[in-house]
Amino acid sequence: MRIFSEKGFSSIAAAGMMVLLSLFGFSIASLITTSREINLDQVSYDRAFYLTQAGLEYAMRKIYEGFSPVVAPPGIVFGSGSFSIARSGRIVTVTGLDASSQVVHSVTSPSQADCTDFDLSHADLESDGTKLNHISFRKICLEQTVLDKMNVIWTNAGSEGLRKVRVGNQTLYDEPSVASGEQVELADYIMNGINNNNFNEIRFTHDMEGKTFTVTFIMGDGSRESHTFTPED
């Protein structure tokens, strides 16, 4: 049987302690490295997140200024990162990039109805009550809006019908007459600018005095806006 001297035992203990200290030191260094990498990843993610928020604000501003929000890759650069913007229908998708981090966020843009301002506050009846007049509208956002259809309902409906619709010098509908509540398929009226557009004529077959109207404007993307009013005689 081997007998260890006190000196030999001390040497073994010292060697074991050195191994433990080395392992402990390696673990500490590894934890510091890992923590630093996690912190750097978090900073990069935070930057990508805020780049995405900046991209969303940029996209909405462009939409309300009447311009396309699309920004193709590599996008608009800010510091060490960038953002790009894509659009599919009404869905606007912003991608923020910073180093290895990427944040993607999608929002729904305003509809064509949201972006068209209709004014019926001065609507009146002319020509023996057969012509609805003084209705205007204008595009207030998006690059383009399209007036596609109309639905006109009136109270105490009888044999009368809507037979003609004109905006400016453009005829959007002309015969046959359409009864109350029937959808009117218009020739598309396209708005690119911000100018006022006026219904010069919404013509009926009979005198419409004393009736209350509900007009629904249906836009090219299917969105719609309704107004109920009683025109001045």
Backbone bond lengths (Angstrom), bond angles and torsions (degrees), N, CA, C in turn:
res aa  C-N    CA-C-N  psi(-1)  N-CA   C-N-CA  omega(-1)  CA-C   N-CA-C  phi
1 M - - - 1.465 - - 1.504 108.81 -
2 R 1.380 117.07 134.56 1.467 121.77 -178.07 1.518 109.21 -83.21
3 I 1.266 114.97 133.00 1.464 121.87 178.73 1.513 107.59 -106.79
4 F 1.402 118.03 121.82 1.469 121.61 177.61 1.510 109.10 -86.74
5 S 1.293 113.15 134.20 1.466 118.23 174.69 1.517 108.18 -78.57
6 E 1.308 116.68 162.92 1.484 121.24 178.48 1.512 110.12 -60.42
7 K 1.377 116.12 -37.69 1.461 120.40 179.80 1.520 110.01 -65.67
8 G 1.363 116.89 -41.80 1.463 120.33 -179.83 1.516 111.69 -65.36
9 F 1.314 115.18 -40.39 1.458 118.81 179.87 1.519 111.38 -64.40
10 S 1.322 115.75 -38.87 1.472 120.17 179.21 1.516 110.59 -63.97
11 S 1.326 116.26 -37.53 1.470 119.63 179.54 1.515 110.99 -65.65
12 I 1.338 115.90 -41.72 1.470 120.08 179.41 1.523 110.03 -65.27
13 A 1.345 116.27 -43.55 1.463 120.52 -179.96 1.513 110.84 -61.95
14 A 1.331 115.98 -40.93 1.465 120.31 -179.69 1.523 110.50 -64.62
15 A 1.353 115.26 -41.46 1.469 119.07 179.51 1.523 110.40 -64.62
16 G 1.340 115.53 -41.10 1.466 118.77 178.53 1.518 111.56 -63.27
17 M 1.324 116.01 -40.11 1.453 120.35 178.70 1.519 111.21 -62.49
18 M 1.329 116.76 -39.74 1.467 121.06 179.27 1.526 110.58 -62.91
19 V 1.351 115.35 -40.90 1.471 119.13 178.10 1.522 110.61 -63.03
20 L 1.357 115.64 -44.78 1.463 119.39 179.54 1.518 112.17 -62.12
21 L 1.339 114.86 -42.06 1.469 118.98 179.27 1.525 111.09 -64.87
22 S 1.348 115.91 -38.03 1.461 119.84 178.30 1.526 110.78 -64.06
23 L 1.347 116.07 -45.74 1.454 120.11 178.47 1.520 111.40 -62.50
24 F 1.330 116.61 -41.59 1.460 121.45 179.41 1.530 110.28 -63.55
25 G 1.344 114.86 -42.30 1.469 119.07 179.29 1.519 111.33 -64.22
26 F 1.325 116.12 -40.41 1.467 120.09 178.56 1.528 110.58 -63.46
27 S 1.351 115.51 -41.64 1.462 119.71 179.87 1.522 110.79 -63.60
28 I 1.335 116.46 -43.20 1.472 120.21 178.77 1.530 110.38 -61.27
29 A 1.331 116.70 -45.73 1.472 120.85 -179.84 1.521 110.64 -62.05
30 S 1.351 115.42 -40.45 1.467 119.68 179.96 1.526 110.73 -65.45
31 L 1.344 116.41 -41.43 1.464 120.22 178.54 1.515 111.38 -64.16
32 I 1.313 117.27 -41.28 1.465 121.54 179.05 1.516 110.32 -63.03
33 T 1.362 115.84 -44.78 1.473 120.20 179.32 1.515 110.94 -62.40
34 T 1.350 116.11 -45.95 1.467 120.49 179.91 1.522 111.18 -62.63
35 S 1.337 116.20 -43.54 1.456 120.66 179.44 1.521 111.15 -62.13
36 R 1.340 115.62 -40.57 1.464 120.00 179.70 1.530 110.29 -65.27
37 E 1.347 116.43 -40.78 1.462 119.72 178.69 1.528 110.98 -65.06
38 I 1.343 116.16 -40.38 1.462 119.73 178.18 1.516 110.59 -62.68
39 N 1.345 115.82 -43.64 1.459 119.80 179.19 1.527 111.74 -62.14
40 L 1.333 116.26 -42.44 1.461 120.25 179.36 1.524 110.55 -65.11
41 D 1.329 116.84 -40.92 1.466 120.52 177.32 1.521 110.99 -62.26
42 Q 1.331 117.30 -40.41 1.468 120.88 179.78 1.516 111.21 -65.72
43 V 1.336 115.86 -41.76 1.473 120.12 177.83 1.522 109.93 -61.86
44 S 1.341 116.24 -43.75 1.465 120.31 179.99 1.522 110.75 -63.90
45 Y 1.333 117.05 -41.80 1.469 120.69 178.26 1.524 110.71 -63.16
46 D 1.337 116.65 -43.97 1.460 120.37 179.98 1.527 110.69 -60.45
47 R 1.336 116.38 -41.49 1.463 119.83 178.17 1.531 110.91 -62.93
48 A 1.336 116.43 -43.85 1.468 120.06 178.82 1.521 110.82 -62.98
49 F 1.324 116.80 -38.69 1.466 121.20 178.86 1.529 110.62 -61.58
50 Y 1.329 117.04 -48.16 1.467 119.87 -177.76 1.530 111.33 -70.81
51 L 1.316 117.68 -29.46 1.464 120.27 173.56 1.538 109.90 -64.51
52 T 1.335 116.61 -39.01 1.460 120.24 177.36 1.522 110.81 -64.16
53 Q 1.338 117.30 -42.19 1.466 120.26 177.60 1.522 111.26 -62.51
54 A 1.330 116.58 -40.34 1.469 120.43 177.24 1.524 110.16 -63.33
55 G 1.341 116.88 -38.75 1.460 121.28 178.20 1.512 112.40 -64.48
56 L 1.343 116.93 -39.07 1.465 120.56 177.84 1.522 111.05 -64.18
57 E 1.324 117.20 -42.93 1.465 120.71 178.11 1.527 110.30 -63.51
58 Y 1.320 116.19 -41.58 1.467 120.92 178.70 1.534 110.15 -61.36
59 A 1.336 116.60 -45.30 1.472 121.05 -177.69 1.517 111.13 -62.93
60 M 1.345 117.36 -45.88 1.465 120.29 -179.15 1.524 111.44 -65.51
61 R 1.330 116.72 -37.32 1.469 119.25 178.05 1.523 110.84 -63.27
62 K 1.342 116.23 -42.83 1.464 120.09 178.80 1.529 111.17 -62.49
63 I 1.334 116.66 -42.73 1.463 120.72 179.72 1.522 110.53 -60.21
64 Y 1.334 117.15 -44.22 1.467 119.87 -178.06 1.529 112.27 -77.60
65 E 1.315 117.59 -13.52 1.462 120.57 172.38 1.523 111.47 -89.40
66 G 1.341 116.68 -5.10 1.453 120.96 178.41 1.514 114.63 86.54
67 F 1.335 116.81 24.22 1.464 121.16 -179.81 1.528 110.51 -120.01
68 S 1.323 115.14 162.65 1.456 119.69 176.53 1.531 109.84 -70.60
69 P 1.351 117.83 136.01 1.462 119.91 178.62 1.524 113.58 -87.06
70 V 1.333 117.83 -3.09 1.468 121.04 -171.87 1.524 111.24 -67.14
71 V 1.324 115.59 131.72 1.474 122.67 174.86 1.522 106.69 -130.81
72 A 1.322 116.86 110.72 1.471 120.51 -177.24 1.529 110.68 -74.65
73 P 1.351 117.57 151.52 1.467 120.75 173.80 1.527 110.16 -56.75
74 P 1.314 120.94 147.69 1.469 126.75 7.27 1.521 114.72 -77.36
75 G 1.328 118.63 2.26 1.452 121.06 172.20 1.511 114.42 84.44
76 I 1.325 114.82 -164.02 1.466 122.40 178.84 1.520 107.75 -96.52
77 V 1.323 116.37 127.82 1.466 122.03 -172.76 1.525 110.47 -92.74
78 F 1.337 115.43 134.18 1.454 122.98 171.31 1.525 107.23 -131.86
79 G 1.325 117.51 116.48 1.462 120.62 179.03 1.510 111.62 56.88
80 S 1.335 116.11 -123.82 1.467 121.00 -178.29 1.521 112.62 -89.66
81 G 1.338 117.44 -0.32 1.462 120.07 -176.17 1.516 112.70 -128.76
82 S 1.338 115.29 -170.41 1.464 120.75 -178.95 1.521 108.92 -160.80
83 F 1.347 116.01 166.25 1.454 120.06 170.61 1.523 109.60 -133.42
84 S 1.330 115.54 147.99 1.457 122.27 175.24 1.524 107.78 -127.87
85 I 1.346 116.77 158.31 1.462 121.48 -174.26 1.523 109.55 -134.11
86 A 1.314 115.91 130.52 1.471 122.11 175.55 1.526 108.34 -121.01
87 R 1.330 116.26 159.14 1.465 120.08 177.97 1.518 109.64 -141.05
88 S 1.332 115.90 135.82 1.460 122.55 174.04 1.517 106.79 -132.24
89 G 1.338 116.85 107.75 1.458 119.52 -173.33 1.516 109.54 62.67
90 R 1.341 115.88 -124.80 1.468 119.78 179.34 1.529 112.53 -93.92
91 I 1.344 117.71 -0.21 1.459 120.70 -178.38 1.529 109.82 -89.46
92 V 1.326 115.58 119.87 1.465 122.64 178.32 1.526 107.59 -106.77
93 T 1.339 116.77 124.02 1.464 121.85 -176.89 1.520 110.04 -118.01
94 V 1.328 115.52 124.16 1.467 121.91 -180.00 1.522 108.85 -110.44
95 T 1.332 115.77 133.84 1.463 121.73 177.24 1.520 108.89 -117.91
96 G 1.334 116.51 119.68 1.458 122.24 175.96 1.518 109.91 -101.32
97 L 1.325 116.85 132.03 1.467 122.05 -178.22 1.521 110.45 -124.39
98 D 1.337 115.85 135.59 1.459 121.26 171.47 1.520 107.74 -148.93
99 A 1.340 116.22 117.34 1.468 121.21 -177.05 1.527 108.70 52.01
100 S 1.336 117.33 -120.38 1.467 120.11 -177.56 1.520 112.27 -93.83
101 S 1.339 118.28 1.75 1.464 121.32 -176.54 1.522 111.70 -96.88
102 Q 1.330 115.13 142.32 1.459 121.68 178.41 1.520 108.67 -138.71
103 V 1.338 115.82 131.62 1.460 121.73 176.73 1.526 107.37 -125.59
104 V 1.338 116.14 128.36 1.466 121.96 -178.45 1.524 108.73 -119.34
105 H 1.335 115.84 133.26 1.461 119.94 178.90 1.524 109.29 -141.07
106 S 1.335 116.53 136.45 1.472 121.62 -179.79 1.516 110.38 -118.29
107 V 1.332 115.89 143.27 1.461 122.14 175.64 1.530 108.44 -134.83
108 T 1.317 116.12 164.20 1.460 121.72 177.24 1.522 109.34 -99.13
109 S 1.317 116.21 125.31 1.462 120.29 -178.94 1.523 110.17 -76.99
110 P 1.338 118.27 163.48 1.468 120.41 176.43 1.523 110.81 -58.52
111 S 1.332 116.13 149.09 1.465 120.87 176.71 1.524 109.63 -79.27
112 Q 1.332 115.96 171.84 1.459 119.90 176.34 1.526 111.06 -64.14
113 A 1.330 116.88 -35.08 1.466 119.09 176.52 1.521 111.03 -65.81
114 D 1.350 116.36 -40.77 1.470 120.10 176.25 1.522 110.91 -58.61
115 C 1.326 115.68 -33.24 1.462 121.09 -173.45 1.528 113.12 -96.56
116 T 1.330 117.64 12.42 1.466 121.05 176.54 1.519 108.40 -123.75
117 D 1.321 115.51 124.14 1.457 121.94 -178.46 1.528 109.18 -98.45
118 F 1.340 116.92 114.23 1.469 122.29 178.78 1.529 109.40 -100.61
119 D 1.320 116.22 133.60 1.464 121.70 179.41 1.530 109.27 -120.51
120 L 1.339 115.69 110.05 1.470 121.39 178.66 1.522 111.54 -114.77
121 S 1.323 116.69 15.37 1.465 120.77 -174.68 1.525 112.73 -69.70
122 H 1.339 117.95 -18.82 1.463 120.67 -178.60 1.530 112.08 -114.10
123 A 1.332 116.90 16.71 1.466 120.08 -177.45 1.527 110.59 -61.81
124 D 1.322 115.73 136.96 1.460 120.24 176.77 1.529 109.99 -145.12
125 L 1.338 115.33 171.62 1.460 122.14 179.29 1.526 109.52 -110.33
126 E 1.319 115.38 133.50 1.454 121.60 178.31 1.528 109.41 -127.58
127 S 1.341 114.96 -179.26 1.475 121.51 176.38 1.529 111.97 52.10
128 D 1.363 114.97 58.50 1.471 120.61 179.12 1.522 112.79 59.86
129 G 1.330 115.03 32.32 1.460 120.40 174.67 1.510 115.46 79.36
130 T 1.338 117.96 10.61 1.473 119.74 -177.36 1.532 113.25 -100.67
131 K 1.328 117.23 -5.86 1.466 120.07 -174.15 1.525 110.30 -124.87
132 L 1.331 115.96 113.74 1.461 122.37 176.09 1.523 108.06 -85.60
133 N 1.333 115.56 127.79 1.462 119.84 -169.42 1.536 110.60 -137.69
134 H 1.331 114.95 174.22 1.469 124.09 176.08 1.530 112.99 60.13
135 I 1.315 115.68 48.06 1.467 123.55 170.14 1.523 106.92 -116.05
136 S 1.328 116.40 129.07 1.463 119.45 -177.29 1.531 110.24 -129.70
137 F 1.309 115.55 163.51 1.466 120.69 178.11 1.531 109.14 -157.54
138 R 1.331 115.64 157.72 1.467 120.36 179.16 1.527 109.75 -155.18
139 K 1.310 114.73 153.56 1.465 122.04 176.81 1.522 108.69 -80.95
140 I 1.334 117.33 131.86 1.457 120.74 -179.38 1.533 113.00 -117.48
141 C 1.336 117.58 -7.69 1.461 120.87 173.76 1.522 108.61 -161.64
142 L 1.334 116.91 177.87 1.465 124.19 -171.37 1.527 110.61 68.53
143 E 1.340 115.05 160.74 1.465 119.17 177.79 1.513 111.40 -72.24
144 Q 1.339 116.53 -29.98 1.460 120.05 -174.61 1.528 109.79 -155.90
145 T 1.337 115.91 141.50 1.465 121.11 168.77 1.526 107.98 -129.88
146 V 1.325 115.91 153.01 1.467 120.99 -174.89 1.526 109.53 -131.69
147 L 1.330 116.29 122.40 1.460 120.79 171.31 1.522 107.60 -82.15
148 D 1.330 116.58 116.63 1.462 121.68 -169.44 1.526 113.33 -108.77
149 K 1.343 117.04 -41.95 1.465 121.37 -175.45 1.520 109.19 -146.65
150 M 1.325 115.17 166.39 1.460 122.13 173.37 1.518 109.31 -138.91
151 N 1.319 114.64 151.75 1.456 120.57 171.07 1.527 106.48 -133.00
152 V 1.319 116.98 120.22 1.463 121.45 -176.48 1.525 108.82 -117.82
153 I 1.332 116.37 124.50 1.462 123.27 177.29 1.527 107.75 -117.76
154 W 1.318 116.86 138.05 1.464 119.45 176.65 1.521 109.77 -133.93
155 T 1.315 114.50 154.61 1.465 120.33 -178.32 1.529 110.66 -75.14
156 N 1.328 114.44 157.35 1.475 121.76 178.24 1.532 111.30 51.85
157 A 1.325 114.83 47.14 1.465 119.93 -176.99 1.525 110.64 -66.56
158 G 1.336 113.62 137.38 1.459 119.61 177.52 1.513 109.66 -132.07
159 S 1.298 116.26 -126.76 1.471 120.61 -178.33 1.520 113.15 -87.35
160 E 1.342 116.40 -4.38 1.472 118.51 -178.79 1.526 111.28 -69.38
161 G 1.340 115.27 157.95 1.467 120.11 179.19 1.515 111.49 -149.13
162 L 1.313 115.96 158.45 1.464 122.25 174.65 1.529 107.44 -84.95
163 R 1.331 116.71 128.48 1.463 117.23 -173.86 1.529 115.04 -123.62
164 K 1.353 117.55 -12.77 1.464 117.73 -177.86 1.523 110.92 -154.77
165 V 1.349 115.94 141.07 1.467 121.97 176.50 1.519 108.02 -134.85
166 R 1.344 115.95 127.41 1.464 121.33 177.12 1.520 109.77 -132.15
167 V 1.332 116.07 136.53 1.466 122.49 171.47 1.522 106.72 -119.34
168 G 1.339 115.77 120.54 1.460 118.73 -174.47 1.515 109.39 59.97
169 N 1.322 115.68 -129.27 1.472 119.47 177.82 1.519 112.20 -100.79
170 Q 1.362 116.63 15.51 1.457 120.96 -177.78 1.532 110.31 -106.84
171 T 1.320 116.17 123.74 1.461 121.00 176.48 1.521 109.00 -84.74
172 L 1.338 116.27 119.90 1.466 121.21 -178.38 1.524 111.93 -96.10
173 Y 1.341 116.30 -23.66 1.473 120.15 177.89 1.523 108.47 -155.13
174 D 1.340 116.39 140.88 1.462 120.50 179.30 1.527 109.65 -153.23
175 E 1.352 116.25 99.08 1.471 123.41 176.55 1.554 111.45 59.61
176 P 1.321 119.21 154.76 1.466 125.96 -6.26 1.520 111.42 -72.25
177 S 1.315 117.40 165.34 1.460 120.60 -177.46 1.527 110.47 -66.91
178 V 1.327 114.93 149.49 1.466 122.46 -175.76 1.522 108.47 -118.61
179 A 1.320 117.23 131.50 1.467 122.05 -178.45 1.522 111.37 -74.50
180 S 1.322 115.69 164.40 1.467 121.78 177.53 1.527 110.47 -54.28
181 G 1.333 115.52 129.82 1.462 121.07 176.83 1.512 115.49 88.57
182 E 1.345 117.83 -8.63 1.462 120.16 178.13 1.532 109.96 -85.29
183 Q 1.309 115.53 138.27 1.462 120.69 -178.74 1.521 111.21 -71.69
184 V 1.325 115.66 137.02 1.465 121.84 179.65 1.529 108.47 -105.52
185 E 1.315 117.12 119.25 1.470 122.58 177.82 1.526 107.74 -84.66
186 L 1.323 116.22 112.33 1.454 121.74 -176.32 1.525 111.27 -94.43
187 A 1.323 116.14 155.31 1.464 119.30 164.31 1.526 106.16 -67.35
188 D 1.329 118.40 127.76 1.466 121.27 -173.70 1.525 111.31 -53.10
189 Y 1.330 114.35 129.83 1.462 119.92 175.27 1.521 107.47 -108.15
190 I 1.329 116.18 111.65 1.462 122.04 -171.46 1.527 109.82 -98.09
191 M 1.333 115.13 130.51 1.465 121.44 177.79 1.519 110.31 -114.57
192 N 1.312 116.45 117.15 1.462 121.74 176.37 1.528 111.79 -106.50
193 G 1.318 116.36 -34.43 1.458 120.53 -178.26 1.517 111.90 -95.80
194 I 1.336 115.95 -169.39 1.463 121.30 -177.21 1.528 111.44 -109.62
195 N 1.333 117.12 12.78 1.450 120.44 -178.70 1.523 111.73 -70.33
196 N 1.352 115.64 154.98 1.460 120.62 174.44 1.523 110.42 -70.46
197 N 1.321 115.90 141.03 1.469 122.59 175.55 1.523 107.13 -119.04
198 N 1.319 117.23 134.11 1.458 121.44 -174.12 1.524 111.82 -117.36
199 F 1.359 115.31 131.57 1.457 119.53 168.54 1.523 107.22 -73.14
200 N 1.302 116.47 103.79 1.462 119.56 177.84 1.515 112.13 -75.98
201 E 1.336 115.83 -18.37 1.455 117.80 -177.13 1.525 110.93 -163.83
202 I 1.318 114.62 121.78 1.465 121.62 162.85 1.525 104.29 -121.26
203 R 1.312 116.25 101.48 1.466 122.35 -167.10 1.529 111.17 -100.89
204 F 1.337 114.47 138.72 1.463 121.81 179.36 1.535 109.78 -117.78
205 T 1.300 115.63 162.75 1.467 120.79 -178.47 1.523 112.55 -79.55
206 H 1.353 117.29 -22.40 1.464 121.54 -176.53 1.537 110.03 -133.84
207 D 1.303 114.90 168.07 1.463 122.52 175.06 1.536 109.23 -61.73
208 M 1.362 116.52 127.33 1.465 121.25 -176.50 1.527 112.05 -110.91
209 E 1.316 117.48 15.15 1.461 120.59 -178.94 1.527 111.30 -61.24
210 G 1.345 114.92 140.84 1.461 121.29 178.29 1.517 114.39 84.61
211 K 1.317 118.42 -2.26 1.469 121.37 -178.86 1.538 110.60 -94.25
212 T 1.314 115.37 149.41 1.469 121.86 172.71 1.523 108.19 -102.40
213 F 1.318 115.50 135.19 1.459 121.75 -175.40 1.526 110.89 -110.66
214 T 1.324 115.70 145.96 1.465 122.29 164.59 1.525 106.83 -122.49
215 V 1.335 115.01 114.96 1.462 120.86 -178.68 1.520 108.81 -109.48
216 T 1.321 116.46 126.22 1.468 121.79 175.19 1.521 108.34 -110.47
217 F 1.323 115.16 121.59 1.460 121.68 176.95 1.528 108.08 -95.30
218 I 1.317 117.18 126.84 1.467 122.37 -177.04 1.521 107.87 -112.70
219 M 1.332 115.55 125.05 1.453 121.42 -171.98 1.531 111.88 -94.85
220 G 1.311 115.70 172.24 1.459 121.95 -176.12 1.515 114.15 -61.18
221 D 1.347 118.00 -26.67 1.471 120.47 179.35 1.532 111.89 -93.53
222 G 1.357 116.79 7.50 1.456 120.50 179.24 1.515 114.33 90.18
223 S 1.335 117.52 -10.87 1.466 119.57 177.59 1.524 109.26 -71.87
224 R 1.328 116.44 158.48 1.454 119.44 -174.25 1.523 111.46 -146.24
225 E 1.323 114.41 159.64 1.459 121.02 177.39 1.525 107.95 -142.58
226 S 1.344 116.60 134.82 1.469 121.88 -176.23 1.516 111.00 -117.48
227 H 1.335 115.51 144.66 1.467 121.98 176.81 1.519 108.59 -136.21
228 T 1.339 116.55 135.27 1.458 122.15 175.41 1.530 108.57 -113.83
229 F 1.318 117.01 132.67 1.463 121.17 -175.19 1.527 110.30 -159.15
230 T 1.312 115.19 159.53 1.452 122.28 172.11 1.522 107.31 -115.97
231 P 1.316 118.26 111.39 1.464 120.02 -175.13 1.530 111.65 -69.90
232 E 1.336 114.02 155.58 1.456 119.38 174.24 1.536 108.57 -71.12
233 D 1.316 115.83 146.24 1.470 120.60 179.31 1.536 110.08 -82.24
